[in-house]
Amino acid sequence: MTEVHKKYDLEKRTFEFAKRVRDFVSKLPRTVSAIEDCKQLVRSSGSVGANYIEANESLSKKDFLLRIKICRKEAKESKYWLELLNVDKNLLAEHSYLIKEATELMMIFSAIMRKSQ
């Protein structure tokens, strides 16, 4: 994926984020806390893209902004659950990437909100 493509195909980018989260959590140990945190992480990571699709199909500017705000909230929540997870050193690179991606998605949705108001 080229850097330009990564910047401008937000629907695909949010989909890839959710897929990578799912691949990542499948590699984590099955502790009680990890299982519960991963359930929340899987939900919030998928909600980012799902709400972005909803935003693009919105019928009004108000609805669009609401959906974009939800996208930002879900990206922020995904980052929170990622930060709670304890990961082995062999998963640190992917863990760091996912935290960075969640942060970038938050910033992108914040910028969309500012420009749309």
C-alpha positions as CSV (number, residue, x, y, z in Angstrom):
1,M,0.0,0.0,0.0
2,T,1.5,3.3,-1.0
3,E,1.6,6.2,1.3
4,V,-0.7,8.3,-0.9
5,H,-3.2,5.4,-1.1
6,K,-3.0,5.0,2.7
7,K,-3.9,8.7,3.2
8,Y,-6.9,9.0,1.0
9,D,-8.7,5.6,1.0
10,L,-10.1,5.9,4.5
11,E,-12.7,3.2,4.1
12,K,-10.1,0.7,3.1
13,R,-7.7,1.9,5.8
14,T,-10.3,1.5,8.6
15,F,-11.1,-1.9,7.3
16,E,-7.5,-2.9,7.3
17,F,-7.2,-1.6,10.9
18,A,-10.0,-3.8,12.0
19,K,-8.6,-6.8,10.2
20,R,-5.1,-6.3,11.7
21,V,-6.6,-6.0,15.2
22,R,-8.4,-9.3,14.7
23,D,-5.2,-11.0,13.6
24,F,-3.3,-9.4,16.5
25,V,-5.8,-10.6,19.2
26,S,-5.7,-14.1,17.8
27,K,-2.0,-14.3,18.8
28,L,-2.5,-13.1,22.4
29,P,-2.6,-15.5,25.4
30,R,-6.1,-16.5,26.7
31,T,-6.1,-14.9,30.1
32,V,-9.3,-13.6,31.6
33,S,-8.4,-10.0,31.3
34,A,-7.0,-10.4,27.8
35,I,-10.2,-12.1,26.6
36,E,-12.4,-9.4,28.0
37,D,-10.2,-6.5,26.7
38,C,-9.9,-8.2,23.3
39,K,-13.7,-8.4,23.0
40,Q,-14.0,-4.7,23.6
41,L,-11.0,-4.0,21.2
42,V,-12.5,-6.1,18.4
43,R,-15.9,-4.3,18.7
44,S,-14.4,-0.8,18.8
45,S,-12.0,-1.4,16.0
46,G,-14.7,-2.7,13.7
47,S,-17.0,0.2,14.7
48,V,-14.5,2.8,13.3
49,G,-14.9,1.6,9.7
50,A,-18.6,0.7,10.0
51,N,-19.4,4.2,11.2
52,Y,-17.3,5.8,8.5
53,I,-19.3,3.9,5.9
54,E,-22.5,5.2,7.7
55,A,-21.0,8.8,7.6
56,N,-20.5,8.5,3.8
57,E,-24.1,7.4,3.4
58,S,-25.5,10.1,5.7
59,L,-28.5,12.1,4.6
60,S,-27.5,15.4,6.2
61,K,-24.5,17.3,7.4
62,K,-25.6,16.9,11.0
63,D,-25.8,13.1,10.6
64,F,-22.4,13.1,8.8
65,L,-20.8,15.0,11.7
66,L,-22.4,12.7,14.3
67,R,-21.0,9.6,12.5
68,I,-17.5,11.1,12.2
69,K,-17.6,11.9,15.9
70,I,-18.5,8.3,16.6
71,C,-15.6,7.2,14.4
72,R,-13.2,9.3,16.4
73,K,-14.6,8.0,19.7
74,E,-14.3,4.4,18.6
75,A,-10.7,4.9,17.4
76,K,-9.9,6.5,20.8
77,E,-11.5,3.6,22.5
78,S,-9.5,1.1,20.4
79,K,-6.3,2.9,21.4
80,Y,-7.4,2.6,25.1
81,W,-8.0,-1.2,24.9
82,L,-4.7,-1.6,23.0
83,E,-2.8,0.2,25.7
84,L,-4.3,-2.0,28.4
85,L,-3.0,-5.2,26.8
86,N,0.2,-6.8,28.0
87,V,2.0,-8.2,25.0
88,D,5.0,-10.4,24.6
89,K,8.1,-8.9,23.0
90,N,7.5,-10.8,19.8
91,L,4.2,-8.9,19.3
92,L,5.5,-5.4,20.3
93,A,6.0,-4.2,16.8
94,E,2.4,-5.0,15.8
95,H,1.1,-3.6,19.1
96,S,3.0,-0.3,18.5
97,Y,1.8,-0.1,14.9
98,L,-1.9,-0.6,16.0
99,I,-1.6,2.1,18.7
100,K,0.0,4.5,16.1
101,E,-2.8,3.7,13.6
102,A,-5.5,4.2,16.1
103,T,-3.9,7.6,17.0
104,E,-3.7,8.6,13.4
105,L,-7.3,7.7,12.7
106,M,-8.3,9.8,15.7
107,M,-6.4,12.7,14.3
108,I,-7.9,12.2,10.8
109,F,-11.5,12.2,12.1
110,S,-10.7,15.2,14.3
111,A,-9.6,17.1,11.2
112,I,-12.7,16.0,9.3
113,M,-14.8,17.3,12.1
114,R,-13.1,20.6,12.2
115,K,-13.3,21.1,8.4
116,S,-17.0,20.0,8.3
117,Q,-18.3,22.4,11.0
